[in-house]
Amino acid sequence: MTSRRDGEILTRVGPGTAMGEMMRQYWLPGLKASELEADGDPVRFQLLGEKLIAFRDSSGRVGVMDHRCPHRCASLFFGRNEEGGIRCVYHGWKFDVDGNCLEMANVPPAQDFKQKVKAKAYKAAERNGLVWVFMGAPDNVPALPDIDPTLIPEDELTIRFVQRECNWLQAMEGDIDTSHLGFLHLGAVGRTEYQEGDVDHNVVSARAPEFLVKDTEFGVTYAAHRAAAETDQRYWRFAHFLFPCWALPPISPFHANRIARAWVPMDDTHTMFISIAHKDALVARRASTNITGGTLGDRLLPNTTDWFGRWRLEDHFGNDFGIERDVQRNESFTGIDGIHLQDQAITESMGKITDHGFEHLAPSDLMIAQTRKRLLGAAKAYQKDGTKPPGADDGSVFAGVRGGSFNAANDQAWNDAYELQIRAHVAAAAE
């Protein structure tokens, strides 16, 4: 059981918190690269409890900094993005993407001290359609992590952002919980509604899998297994938690499942879900999504400029996520249309920060329990003596890790079954 105190440690991410400081040792995806234009409008966003702005300067470089001007704390969101920097409209002070003060326009040249003033700026990098942010010590910046889908060329990717109104952990835990698939998403579906070989055929044939869990150098791995329908094989669903806030869930068959999802804390009670998926993975998944309420699309509101104005769903807690009770009674298990929306509704229904002391974890929650344990240990160790968490200094530990589902011989050891899939599909993708 996770205590209330441990739950607080796991979910609080602001400056000075155990989890927040640990997460600051990693690069985190913060925005779509397409949200920023050279000399275009600054964008408000939040990351780890800090209010930030992002902008792209005249040469295309991305700047990420505290939204407050270091002069009088006016918001740089209202600044002019011009000629290689962002200029505060209050008194004309101007800063480059590294936070260096370029001009003190209201100070006589003989009296200015711009070389002594710096905006609070963070390292930013771009790769394949994402803007990444590093909020740790600027003199110890690691390389970007080698998480497979983030290395795929942008034109082969589908990148989705969706904001969720709850803490990052309970949002992420849905991705490492495979047993909910047979209920929340497929609870109204019988085995006859799928053709043999469909990715979800085995799930609706046996809704209570057994679990195996182990710690890894990159985080935690689980293997959920059950008898494969109409065969003498076992059906396996492998998923991984990757530090600090990534999940590689078994969305599609293993060969196509080049999918990673980041659950990036905006603050303690808001999370940005970021899905990076090879387009072939989504085609493979869509082919099996033939059920009422099983759509994959997200109906999004137009983005606005407020702190929580980006990538919000049309259906939300205020309208009960569009639930239709007649559909729930007669057609689908939830009455909510959309796999992601079903997840969102349930996750947010727990509250912005759930009281873990109220839970009663079951054997099907082994991955949840172990991931929390691993996160707590890493956060406390970093807080105590600066012990670097897994993969913070060496992003190569994430290379070649993939989730997904497959069949294997009944007597095949789970580690062997996974390694065979890795050699067959991950090595092939790298060629």
KOLLUMNU-40144 format. One record per residue (C-alpha): residue in one letter; residue number from 1; z, x, y. Coordinates in pm, whole numbers, plus 50000, padded with zeros to 5 digits. Layout:
N
{type = a seq = NUM pz = Z px = X py = Y};
...
END
This chain:
431
{type = m seq = 1 pz = 50000 px = 50000 py = 50000};
{type = t seq = 2 pz = 49924 px = 50118 py = 50354};
{type = s seq = 3 pz = 50224 px = 50090 py = 50583};
{type = r seq = 4 pz = 50202 px = 49944 py = 50931};
{type = r seq = 5 pz = 50279 px = 50290 py = 51073};
{type = d seq = 6 pz = 50000 px = 50452 py = 50873};
{type = g seq = 7 pz = 49768 px = 50172 py = 50980};
{type = e seq = 8 pz = 49839 px = 50259 py = 51342};
{type = i seq = 9 pz = 49757 px = 50626 py = 51278};
{type = l seq = 10 pz = 49432 px = 50533 py = 51104};
{type = t seq = 11 pz = 49304 px = 50303 py = 51377};
{type = r seq = 12 pz = 49418 px = 50455 py = 51710};
{type = v seq = 13 pz = 49149 px = 50690 py = 51838};
{type = g seq = 14 pz = 49220 px = 50766 py = 52203};
{type = p seq = 15 pz = 49292 px = 51115 py = 52344};
{type = g seq = 16 pz = 49604 px = 51269 py = 52191};
{type = t seq = 17 pz = 49616 px = 51042 py = 51884};
{type = a seq = 18 pz = 49605 px = 51198 py = 51539};
{type = m seq = 19 pz = 49288 px = 51020 py = 51431};
{type = g seq = 20 pz = 49122 px = 51051 py = 51771};
{type = e seq = 21 pz = 49175 px = 51425 py = 51788};
{type = m seq = 22 pz = 49050 px = 51471 py = 51432};
{type = m seq = 23 pz = 48734 px = 51272 py = 51507};
{type = r seq = 24 pz = 48673 px = 51486 py = 51815};
{type = q seq = 25 pz = 48599 px = 51776 py = 51580};
{type = y seq = 26 pz = 48272 px = 51611 py = 51475};
{type = w seq = 27 pz = 47941 px = 51521 py = 51633};
{type = l seq = 28 pz = 47920 px = 51141 py = 51665};
{type = p seq = 29 pz = 47609 px = 50931 py = 51731};
{type = g seq = 30 pz = 47658 px = 50747 py = 52057};
{type = l seq = 31 pz = 47330 px = 50593 py = 52175};
{type = k seq = 32 pz = 46969 px = 50540 py = 52084};
{type = a seq = 33 pz = 46756 px = 50805 py = 52250};
{type = s seq = 34 pz = 46533 px = 50524 py = 52377};
{type = e seq = 35 pz = 46818 px = 50388 py = 52591};
{type = l seq = 36 pz = 46777 px = 50679 py = 52834};
{type = e seq = 37 pz = 46478 px = 50754 py = 53058};
{type = a seq = 38 pz = 46419 px = 51065 py = 53266};
{type = d seq = 39 pz = 46567 px = 50996 py = 53613};
{type = g seq = 40 pz = 46638 px = 50643 py = 53486};
{type = d seq = 41 pz = 46947 px = 50425 py = 53506};
{type = p seq = 42 pz = 47275 px = 50569 py = 53379};
{type = v seq = 43 pz = 47419 px = 50386 py = 53077};
{type = r seq = 44 pz = 47784 px = 50288 py = 53041};
{type = f seq = 45 pz = 47933 px = 50333 py = 52696};
{type = q seq = 46 pz = 48266 px = 50403 py = 52529};
{type = l seq = 47 pz = 48351 px = 50658 py = 52265};
{type = l seq = 48 pz = 48695 px = 50729 py = 52117};
{type = g seq = 49 pz = 48866 px = 50531 py = 52389};
{type = e seq = 50 pz = 48697 px = 50709 py = 52679};
{type = k seq = 51 pz = 48474 px = 50543 py = 52938};
{type = l seq = 52 pz = 48157 px = 50750 py = 52969};
{type = i seq = 53 pz = 47813 px = 50747 py = 53123};
{type = a seq = 54 pz = 47496 px = 50890 py = 52974};
{type = f seq = 55 pz = 47181 px = 50983 py = 53165};
{type = r seq = 56 pz = 46860 px = 51178 py = 53114};
{type = d seq = 57 pz = 46774 px = 51423 py = 53391};
{type = s seq = 58 pz = 46436 px = 51508 py = 53538};
{type = s seq = 59 pz = 46359 px = 51762 py = 53265};
{type = g seq = 60 pz = 46459 px = 51528 py = 52983};
{type = r seq = 61 pz = 46802 px = 51673 py = 52911};
{type = v seq = 62 pz = 47081 px = 51426 py = 52825};
{type = g seq = 63 pz = 47413 px = 51432 py = 53005};
{type = v seq = 64 pz = 47730 px = 51262 py = 52880};
{type = m seq = 65 pz = 48039 px = 51264 py = 53100};
{type = d seq = 66 pz = 48346 px = 51076 py = 53213};
{type = h seq = 67 pz = 48224 px = 50799 py = 53440};
{type = r seq = 68 pz = 48464 px = 50906 py = 53719};
{type = c seq = 69 pz = 48345 px = 51144 py = 53986};
{type = p seq = 70 pz = 48597 px = 51432 py = 54005};
{type = h seq = 71 pz = 48607 px = 51397 py = 54385};
{type = r seq = 72 pz = 48763 px = 51050 py = 54443};
{type = c seq = 73 pz = 48709 px = 50889 py = 54100};
{type = a seq = 74 pz = 48429 px = 50655 py = 54206};
{type = s seq = 75 pz = 48219 px = 50556 py = 53906};
{type = l seq = 76 pz = 47909 px = 50767 py = 53848};
{type = f seq = 77 pz = 47750 px = 50463 py = 53686};
{type = f seq = 78 pz = 47650 px = 50371 py = 54042};
{type = g seq = 79 pz = 47514 px = 50721 py = 54099};
{type = r seq = 80 pz = 47156 px = 50826 py = 54173};
{type = n seq = 81 pz = 46992 px = 51001 py = 53880};
{type = e seq = 82 pz = 46763 px = 51232 py = 54071};
{type = e seq = 83 pz = 46615 px = 51583 py = 54080};
{type = g seq = 84 pz = 46803 px = 51732 py = 53789};
{type = g seq = 85 pz = 47142 px = 51566 py = 53821};
{type = i seq = 86 pz = 47353 px = 51260 py = 53891};
{type = r seq = 87 pz = 47463 px = 51212 py = 54252};
{type = c seq = 88 pz = 47773 px = 51011 py = 54342};
{type = v seq = 89 pz = 47684 px = 50754 py = 54604};
{type = y seq = 90 pz = 48032 px = 50768 py = 54763};
{type = h seq = 91 pz = 48006 px = 51111 py = 54924};
{type = g seq = 92 pz = 47691 px = 51264 py = 54772};
{type = w seq = 93 pz = 47845 px = 51509 py = 54529};
{type = k seq = 94 pz = 47594 px = 51596 py = 54258};
{type = f seq = 95 pz = 47644 px = 51714 py = 53898};
{type = d seq = 96 pz = 47415 px = 51847 py = 53626};
{type = v seq = 97 pz = 47425 px = 51748 py = 53258};
{type = d seq = 98 pz = 47689 px = 52016 py = 53190};
{type = g seq = 99 pz = 47917 px = 51879 py = 53461};
{type = n seq = 100 pz = 47853 px = 52163 py = 53706};
{type = c seq = 101 pz = 47881 px = 52060 py = 54070};
{type = l seq = 102 pz = 47544 px = 52132 py = 54234};
{type = e seq = 103 pz = 47612 px = 51995 py = 54581};
{type = m seq = 104 pz = 47902 px = 51878 py = 54798};
{type = a seq = 105 pz = 47689 px = 51692 py = 55047};
{type = n seq = 106 pz = 47976 px = 51581 py = 55274};
{type = v seq = 107 pz = 48138 px = 51924 py = 55298};
{type = p seq = 108 pz = 48017 px = 52190 py = 55548};
{type = p seq = 109 pz = 47846 px = 52475 py = 55356};
{type = a seq = 110 pz = 48102 px = 52728 py = 55473};
{type = q seq = 111 pz = 48383 px = 52517 py = 55331};
{type = d seq = 112 pz = 48242 px = 52386 py = 55005};
{type = f seq = 113 pz = 48396 px = 52494 py = 54676};
{type = k seq = 114 pz = 48148 px = 52348 py = 54427};
{type = q seq = 115 pz = 48182 px = 52645 py = 54194};
{type = k seq = 116 pz = 48545 px = 52539 py = 54136};
{type = v seq = 117 pz = 48475 px = 52172 py = 54057};
{type = k seq = 118 pz = 48338 px = 52039 py = 53733};
{type = a seq = 119 pz = 48286 px = 51686 py = 53604};
{type = k seq = 120 pz = 48434 px = 51618 py = 53261};
{type = a seq = 121 pz = 48118 px = 51652 py = 53054};
{type = y seq = 122 pz = 48064 px = 51658 py = 52678};
{type = k seq = 123 pz = 47803 px = 51832 py = 52469};
{type = a seq = 124 pz = 47504 px = 51612 py = 52387};
{type = a seq = 125 pz = 47219 px = 51663 py = 52144};
{type = e seq = 126 pz = 46921 px = 51460 py = 52025};
{type = r seq = 127 pz = 46777 px = 51431 py = 51678};
{type = n seq = 128 pz = 46534 px = 51178 py = 51534};
{type = g seq = 129 pz = 46604 px = 50891 py = 51770};
{type = l seq = 130 pz = 46978 px = 50938 py = 51819};
{type = v seq = 131 pz = 47188 px = 51088 py = 52096};
{type = w seq = 132 pz = 47487 px = 51272 py = 51948};
{type = v seq = 133 pz = 47806 px = 51356 py = 52136};
{type = f seq = 134 pz = 48064 px = 51627 py = 52066};
{type = m seq = 135 pz = 48402 px = 51567 py = 52233};
{type = g seq = 136 pz = 48591 px = 51866 py = 52094};
{type = a seq = 137 pz = 48648 px = 52210 py = 52244};
{type = p seq = 138 pz = 48327 px = 52323 py = 52419};
{type = d seq = 139 pz = 48373 px = 52681 py = 52293};
{type = n seq = 140 pz = 48370 px = 52572 py = 51926};
{type = v seq = 141 pz = 48070 px = 52341 py = 51888};
{type = p seq = 142 pz = 47944 px = 52306 py = 51529};
{type = a seq = 143 pz = 47589 px = 52235 py = 51417};
{type = l seq = 144 pz = 47484 px = 51873 py = 51369};
{type = p seq = 145 pz = 47576 px = 51742 py = 51022};
{type = d seq = 146 pz = 47320 px = 51750 py = 50739};
{type = i seq = 147 pz = 47348 px = 51380 py = 50655};
{type = d seq = 148 pz = 47020 px = 51305 py = 50478};
{type = p seq = 149 pz = 46888 px = 50997 py = 50665};
{type = t seq = 150 pz = 46955 px = 51159 py = 51003};
{type = l seq = 151 pz = 46711 px = 51438 py = 50908};
{type = i seq = 152 pz = 46420 px = 51201 py = 50845};
{type = p seq = 153 pz = 46153 px = 51191 py = 51121};
{type = e seq = 154 pz = 46214 px = 50910 py = 51367};
{type = d seq = 155 pz = 45886 px = 50729 py = 51292};
{type = e seq = 156 pz = 45998 px = 50687 py = 50928};
{type = l seq = 157 pz = 46336 px = 50540 py = 51024};
{type = t seq = 158 pz = 46483 px = 50205 py = 51112};
{type = i seq = 159 pz = 46783 px = 50254 py = 51342};
{type = r seq = 160 pz = 47013 px = 49958 py = 51409};
{type = f seq = 161 pz = 47309 px = 49932 py = 51646};
{type = v seq = 162 pz = 47549 px = 49636 py = 51628};
{type = q seq = 163 pz = 47882 px = 49613 py = 51808};
{type = r seq = 164 pz = 48182 px = 49487 py = 51616};
{type = e seq = 165 pz = 48504 px = 49358 py = 51776};
{type = c seq = 166 pz = 48763 px = 49525 py = 51558};
{type = n seq = 167 pz = 48888 px = 49873 py = 51478};
{type = w seq = 168 pz = 48654 px = 50117 py = 51310};
{type = l seq = 169 pz = 48839 px = 50146 py = 50979};
{type = q seq = 170 pz = 48837 px = 49785 py = 50868};
{type = a seq = 171 pz = 48473 px = 49766 py = 50975};
{type = m seq = 172 pz = 48380 px = 50072 py = 50769};
{type = e seq = 173 pz = 48578 px = 49962 py = 50464};
{type = g seq = 174 pz = 48330 px = 49683 py = 50396};
{type = d seq = 175 pz = 48073 px = 49952 py = 50316};
{type = i seq = 176 pz = 48291 px = 50113 py = 50048};
{type = d seq = 177 pz = 48386 px = 49786 py = 49879};
{type = t seq = 178 pz = 48117 px = 49685 py = 49631};
{type = s seq = 179 pz = 48307 px = 49402 py = 49463};
{type = h seq = 180 pz = 48265 px = 49171 py = 49763};
{type = l seq = 181 pz = 47888 px = 49169 py = 49705};
{type = g seq = 182 pz = 47915 px = 48925 py = 49416};
{type = f seq = 183 pz = 48112 px = 48680 py = 49629};
{type = l seq = 184 pz = 48057 px = 48706 py = 50006};
{type = h seq = 185 pz = 47681 px = 48764 py = 49977};
{type = l seq = 186 pz = 47590 px = 48636 py = 49630};
{type = g seq = 187 pz = 47870 px = 48393 py = 49546};
{type = a seq = 188 pz = 47638 px = 48092 py = 49520};
{type = v seq = 189 pz = 47375 px = 48274 py = 49313};
{type = g seq = 190 pz = 47343 px = 48249 py = 48937};
{type = r seq = 191 pz = 47184 px = 48507 py = 48709};
{type = t seq = 192 pz = 46882 px = 48282 py = 48645};
{type = e seq = 193 pz = 46786 px = 48306 py = 49013};
{type = y seq = 194 pz = 46698 px = 48672 py = 48974};
{type = q seq = 195 pz = 46433 px = 48832 py = 48765};
{type = e seq = 196 pz = 46548 px = 49101 py = 48527};
{type = g seq = 197 pz = 46531 px = 49431 py = 48711};
{type = d seq = 198 pz = 46618 px = 49289 py = 49054};
{type = v seq = 199 pz = 46878 px = 49505 py = 49226};
{type = d seq = 200 pz = 47136 px = 49224 py = 49232};
{type = h seq = 201 pz = 47069 px = 49079 py = 48884};
{type = n seq = 202 pz = 47352 px = 49277 py = 48728};
{type = v seq = 203 pz = 47593 px = 49194 py = 49009};
{type = v seq = 204 pz = 47573 px = 48819 py = 48957};
{type = s seq = 205 pz = 47593 px = 48869 py = 48581};
{type = a seq = 206 pz = 47929 px = 49051 py = 48607};
{type = r seq = 207 pz = 48113 px = 49006 py = 48937};
{type = a seq = 208 pz = 48420 px = 49217 py = 48855};
{type = p seq = 209 pz = 48320 px = 49583 py = 48811};
{type = e seq = 210 pz = 48546 px = 49866 py = 48704};
{type = f seq = 211 pz = 48597 px = 50156 py = 48944};
{type = l seq = 212 pz = 48616 px = 50533 py = 48928};
{type = v seq = 213 pz = 48709 px = 50731 py = 49240};
{type = k seq = 214 pz = 48733 px = 51101 py = 49326};
{type = d seq = 215 pz = 48784 px = 51324 py = 49628};
{type = t seq = 216 pz = 48492 px = 51544 py = 49731};
{type = e seq = 217 pz = 48435 px = 51828 py = 49976};
{type = f seq = 218 pz = 48273 px = 51579 py = 50213};
{type = g seq = 219 pz = 48510 px = 51284 py = 50168};
{type = v seq = 220 pz = 48550 px = 51036 py = 49879};
{type = t seq = 221 pz = 48312 px = 50898 py = 49614};
{type = y seq = 222 pz = 48333 px = 50583 py = 49406};
{type = a seq = 223 pz = 48140 px = 50462 py = 49105};
{type = a seq = 224 pz = 48156 px = 50093 py = 49022};
{type = h seq = 225 pz = 48022 px = 50007 py = 48679};
{type = r seq = 226 pz = 47960 px = 49703 py = 48463};
{type = a seq = 227 pz = 47743 px = 49614 py = 48166};
{type = a seq = 228 pz = 47376 px = 49598 py = 48261};
{type = a seq = 229 pz = 47252 px = 49246 py = 48190};
{type = e seq = 230 pz = 47040 px = 49201 py = 47874};
{type = t seq = 231 pz = 47056 px = 49574 py = 47791};
{type = d seq = 232 pz = 47279 px = 49821 py = 47607};
{type = q seq = 233 pz = 47318 px = 50025 py = 47927};
{type = r seq = 234 pz = 47565 px = 50039 py = 48215};
{type = y seq = 235 pz = 47483 px = 49944 py = 48570};
{type = w seq = 236 pz = 47625 px = 50188 py = 48826};
{type = r seq = 237 pz = 47674 px = 50152 py = 49200};
{type = f seq = 238 pz = 47766 px = 50479 py = 49373};
{type = a seq = 239 pz = 47888 px = 50498 py = 49731};
{type = h seq = 240 pz = 48051 px = 50763 py = 49947};
{type = f seq = 241 pz = 48278 px = 50799 py = 50245};
{type = l seq = 242 pz = 48181 px = 51099 py = 50459};
{type = f seq = 243 pz = 48413 px = 51237 py = 50726};
{type = p seq = 244 pz = 48485 px = 51125 py = 50985};
{type = c seq = 245 pz = 48340 px = 50770 py = 50987};
{type = w seq = 246 pz = 48027 px = 50754 py = 50769};
{type = a seq = 247 pz = 47951 px = 50543 py = 50465};
{type = l seq = 248 pz = 47661 px = 50577 py = 50223};
{type = p seq = 249 pz = 47667 px = 50237 py = 50051};
{type = p seq = 250 pz = 47458 px = 50128 py = 49748};
{type = i seq = 251 pz = 47227 px = 49899 py = 49942};
{type = s seq = 252 pz = 46913 px = 49973 py = 49735};
{type = p seq = 253 pz = 46818 px = 50133 py = 49403};
{type = f seq = 254 pz = 46910 px = 50501 py = 49399};
{type = h seq = 255 pz = 46557 px = 50639 py = 49432};
{type = a seq = 256 pz = 46503 px = 50457 py = 49763};
{type = n seq = 257 pz = 46857 px = 50448 py = 49905};
{type = r seq = 258 pz = 46820 px = 50695 py = 50194};
{type = i seq = 259 pz = 47069 px = 50503 py = 50407};
{type = a seq = 260 pz = 47368 px = 50617 py = 50610};
{type = r seq = 261 pz = 47594 px = 50409 py = 50829};
{type = a seq = 262 pz = 47821 px = 50537 py = 51102};
{type = w seq = 263 pz = 48117 px = 50326 py = 51214};
{type = v seq = 264 pz = 48178 px = 50486 py = 51549};
{type = p seq = 265 pz = 48499 px = 50393 py = 51733};
{type = m seq = 266 pz = 48432 px = 50279 py = 52088};
{type = d seq = 267 pz = 48805 px = 50229 py = 52135};
{type = d seq = 268 pz = 49091 px = 50104 py = 51917};
{type = t seq = 269 pz = 48947 px = 49753 py = 51889};
{type = h seq = 270 pz = 48569 px = 49790 py = 51923};
{type = t seq = 271 pz = 48328 px = 49967 py = 51690};
{type = m seq = 272 pz = 47959 px = 50051 py = 51707};
{type = f seq = 273 pz = 47788 px = 50007 py = 51373};
{type = i seq = 274 pz = 47492 px = 50244 py = 51348};
{type = s seq = 275 pz = 47259 px = 50217 py = 51050};
{type = i seq = 276 pz = 47003 px = 50491 py = 50986};
{type = a seq = 277 pz = 46768 px = 50403 py = 50703};
{type = h seq = 278 pz = 46436 px = 50519 py = 50568};
{type = k seq = 279 pz = 46193 px = 50228 py = 50597};
{type = d seq = 280 pz = 46125 px = 50242 py = 50220};
{type = a seq = 281 pz = 46494 px = 50175 py = 50154};
{type = l seq = 282 pz = 46486 px = 49853 py = 50351};
{type = v seq = 283 pz = 46166 px = 49742 py = 50177};
{type = a seq = 284 pz = 46337 px = 49793 py = 49841};
{type = r seq = 285 pz = 46640 px = 49594 py = 49954};
{type = r seq = 286 pz = 46439 px = 49314 py = 50112};
{type = a seq = 287 pz = 46249 px = 49255 py = 49791};
{type = s seq = 288 pz = 46573 px = 49143 py = 49625};
{type = t seq = 289 pz = 46706 px = 48935 py = 49913};
{type = n seq = 290 pz = 46572 px = 48597 py = 49818};
{type = i seq = 291 pz = 46880 px = 48382 py = 49859};
{type = t seq = 292 pz = 46991 px = 48126 py = 50114};
{type = g seq = 293 pz = 47183 px = 48305 py = 50384};
{type = g seq = 294 pz = 47059 px = 48644 py = 50268};
{type = t seq = 295 pz = 46849 px = 48745 py = 50566};
{type = l seq = 296 pz = 46877 px = 49099 py = 50694};
{type = g seq = 297 pz = 46786 px = 49057 py = 51061};
{type = d seq = 298 pz = 47034 px = 49071 py = 51348};
{type = r seq = 299 pz = 46994 px = 48821 py = 51632};
{type = l seq = 300 pz = 47108 px = 49019 py = 51935};
{type = l seq = 301 pz = 47193 px = 48920 py = 52287};
{type = p seq = 302 pz = 47018 px = 49109 py = 52568};
{type = n seq = 303 pz = 47202 px = 49428 py = 52655};
{type = t seq = 304 pz = 47401 px = 49425 py = 52978};
{type = t seq = 305 pz = 47561 px = 49704 py = 53180};
{type = d seq = 306 pz = 47929 px = 49628 py = 53119};
{type = w seq = 307 pz = 48144 px = 49846 py = 52894};
{type = f seq = 308 pz = 48098 px = 49618 py = 52595};
{type = g seq = 309 pz = 47752 px = 49491 py = 52682};
{type = r seq = 310 pz = 47539 px = 49678 py = 52429};
{type = w seq = 311 pz = 47407 px = 49553 py = 52093};
{type = r seq = 312 pz = 47607 px = 49228 py = 52062};
{type = l seq = 313 pz = 47525 px = 48949 py = 51819};
{type = e seq = 314 pz = 47426 px = 48599 py = 51930};
{type = d seq = 315 pz = 47660 px = 48460 py = 51667};
{type = h seq = 316 pz = 48018 px = 48573 py = 51711};
{type = f seq = 317 pz = 48381 px = 48475 py = 51675};
{type = g seq = 318 pz = 48351 px = 48232 py = 51965};
{type = n seq = 319 pz = 48097 px = 48015 py = 51780};
{type = d seq = 320 pz = 48236 px = 48079 py = 51430};
{type = f seq = 321 pz = 47940 px = 48306 py = 51353};
{type = g seq = 322 pz = 47714 px = 48002 py = 51327};
{type = i seq = 323 pz = 47875 px = 47875 py = 51007};
{type = e seq = 324 pz = 47721 px = 47556 py = 50865};
{type = r seq = 325 pz = 47967 px = 47384 py = 50635};
{type = d seq = 326 pz = 47707 px = 47163 py = 50467};
{type = v seq = 327 pz = 47507 px = 47474 py = 50378};
{type = q seq = 328 pz = 47826 px = 47635 py = 50249};
{type = r seq = 329 pz = 47902 px = 47335 py = 50028};
{type = n seq = 330 pz = 47553 px = 47293 py = 49891};
{type = e seq = 331 pz = 47346 px = 47610 py = 49924};
{type = s seq = 332 pz = 47528 px = 47934 py = 50004};
{type = f seq = 333 pz = 47875 px = 48073 py = 49947};
{type = t seq = 334 pz = 47956 px = 48124 py = 50316};
{type = g seq = 335 pz = 47730 px = 47897 py = 50519};
{type = i seq = 336 pz = 47668 px = 48198 py = 50743};
{type = d seq = 337 pz = 47308 px = 48318 py = 50765};
{type = g seq = 338 pz = 47272 px = 48692 py = 50744};
{type = i seq = 339 pz = 47422 px = 48962 py = 50524};
{type = h seq = 340 pz = 47542 px = 49169 py = 50819};
{type = l seq = 341 pz = 47673 px = 48859 py = 50996};
{type = q seq = 342 pz = 47871 px = 48760 py = 50687};
{type = d seq = 343 pz = 48030 px = 49105 py = 50687};
{type = q seq = 344 pz = 48096 px = 49084 py = 51060};
{type = a seq = 345 pz = 48261 px = 48743 py = 51036};
{type = i seq = 346 pz = 48498 px = 48847 py = 50760};
{type = t seq = 347 pz = 48585 px = 49180 py = 50916};
{type = e seq = 348 pz = 48658 px = 49033 py = 51258};
{type = s seq = 349 pz = 48853 px = 48745 py = 51100};
{type = m seq = 350 pz = 49120 px = 49002 py = 51002};
{type = g seq = 351 pz = 49201 px = 49057 py = 51370};
{type = k seq = 352 pz = 49118 px = 49349 py = 51593};
{type = i seq = 353 pz = 49377 px = 49563 py = 51408};
{type = t seq = 354 pz = 49499 px = 49410 py = 51084};
{type = d seq = 355 pz = 49855 px = 49452 py = 50963};
{type = h seq = 356 pz = 49808 px = 49650 py = 50642};
{type = g seq = 357 pz = 50164 px = 49571 py = 50542};
{type = f seq = 358 pz = 50044 px = 49218 py = 50469};
{type = e seq = 359 pz = 49788 px = 49337 py = 50214};
{type = h seq = 360 pz = 49811 px = 49340 py = 49836};
{type = l seq = 361 pz = 49556 px = 49595 py = 49719};
{type = a seq = 362 pz = 49406 px = 49553 py = 49371};
{type = p seq = 363 pz = 49236 px = 49789 py = 49122};
{type = s seq = 364 pz = 48905 px = 49694 py = 49286};
{type = d seq = 365 pz = 49040 px = 49854 py = 49606};
{type = l seq = 366 pz = 49078 px = 50205 py = 49465};
{type = m seq = 367 pz = 48814 px = 50341 py = 49703};
{type = i seq = 368 pz = 48983 px = 50177 py = 50000};
{type = a seq = 369 pz = 49322 px = 50323 py = 49910};
{type = q seq = 370 pz = 49188 px = 50672 py = 49841};
{type = t seq = 371 pz = 48981 px = 50687 py = 50158};
{type = r seq = 372 pz = 49280 px = 50588 py = 50369};
{type = k seq = 373 pz = 49490 px = 50852 py = 50193};
{type = r seq = 374 pz = 49227 px = 51118 py = 50256};
{type = l seq = 375 pz = 49189 px = 51024 py = 50623};
{type = l seq = 376 pz = 49565 px = 51019 py = 50682};
{type = g seq = 377 pz = 49607 px = 51359 py = 50521};
{type = a seq = 378 pz = 49328 px = 51514 py = 50727};
{type = a seq = 379 pz = 49444 px = 51361 py = 51057};
{type = k seq = 380 pz = 49805 px = 51465 py = 51006};
{type = a seq = 381 pz = 49707 px = 51817 py = 50898};
{type = y seq = 382 pz = 49494 px = 51867 py = 51207};
{type = q seq = 383 pz = 49769 px = 51732 py = 51429};
{type = k seq = 384 pz = 50032 px = 51954 py = 51266};
{type = d seq = 385 pz = 49862 px = 52293 py = 51263};
{type = g seq = 386 pz = 49495 px = 52254 py = 51356};
{type = t seq = 387 pz = 49366 px = 52252 py = 50998};
{type = k seq = 388 pz = 48999 px = 52164 py = 51029};
{type = p seq = 389 pz = 48903 px = 51842 py = 50849};
{type = p seq = 390 pz = 48626 px = 51841 py = 50584};
{type = g seq = 391 pz = 48281 px = 51924 py = 50713};
{type = a seq = 392 pz = 48388 px = 51971 py = 51074};
{type = d seq = 393 pz = 48281 px = 52336 py = 51082};
{type = d seq = 394 pz = 48020 px = 52318 py = 50807};
{type = g seq = 395 pz = 47791 px = 52017 py = 50820};
{type = s seq = 396 pz = 47602 px = 52141 py = 50515};
{type = v seq = 397 pz = 47867 px = 51985 py = 50287};
{type = f seq = 398 pz = 47700 px = 51650 py = 50359};
{type = a seq = 399 pz = 47358 px = 51767 py = 50242};
{type = g seq = 400 pz = 47205 px = 51597 py = 49940};
{type = v seq = 401 pz = 47464 px = 51319 py = 49917};
{type = r seq = 402 pz = 47323 px = 50973 py = 49842};
{type = g seq = 403 pz = 47451 px = 50633 py = 49738};
{type = g seq = 404 pz = 47262 px = 50376 py = 49535};
{type = s seq = 405 pz = 47243 px = 50183 py = 49210};
{type = f seq = 406 pz = 47091 px = 50265 py = 48872};
{type = n seq = 407 pz = 47120 px = 50205 py = 48496};
{type = a seq = 408 pz = 47239 px = 50475 py = 48257};
{type = a seq = 409 pz = 47322 px = 50507 py = 47891};
{type = n seq = 410 pz = 47648 px = 50340 py = 47795};
{type = d seq = 411 pz = 47804 px = 50661 py = 47669};
{type = q seq = 412 pz = 47693 px = 50883 py = 47958};
{type = a seq = 413 pz = 47974 px = 51031 py = 48169};
{type = w seq = 414 pz = 47968 px = 50906 py = 48526};
{type = n seq = 415 pz = 47943 px = 51251 py = 48682};
{type = d seq = 416 pz = 47650 px = 51337 py = 48456};
{type = a seq = 417 pz = 47475 px = 51009 py = 48533};
{type = y seq = 418 pz = 47504 px = 51074 py = 48907};
{type = e seq = 419 pz = 47386 px = 51434 py = 48884};
{type = l seq = 420 pz = 47076 px = 51327 py = 48691};
{type = q seq = 421 pz = 46990 px = 51082 py = 48970};
{type = i seq = 422 pz = 47048 px = 51350 py = 49234};
{type = r seq = 423 pz = 46820 px = 51596 py = 49058};
{type = a seq = 424 pz = 46552 px = 51334 py = 49002};
{type = h seq = 425 pz = 46541 px = 51180 py = 49348};
{type = v seq = 426 pz = 46716 px = 51391 py = 49611};
{type = a seq = 427 pz = 46544 px = 51711 py = 49504};
{type = a seq = 428 pz = 46211 px = 51526 py = 49496};
{type = a seq = 429 pz = 46263 px = 51394 py = 49852};
{type = a seq = 430 pz = 46331 px = 51747 py = 49976};
{type = e seq = 431 pz = 45997 px = 51878 py = 49842};
END
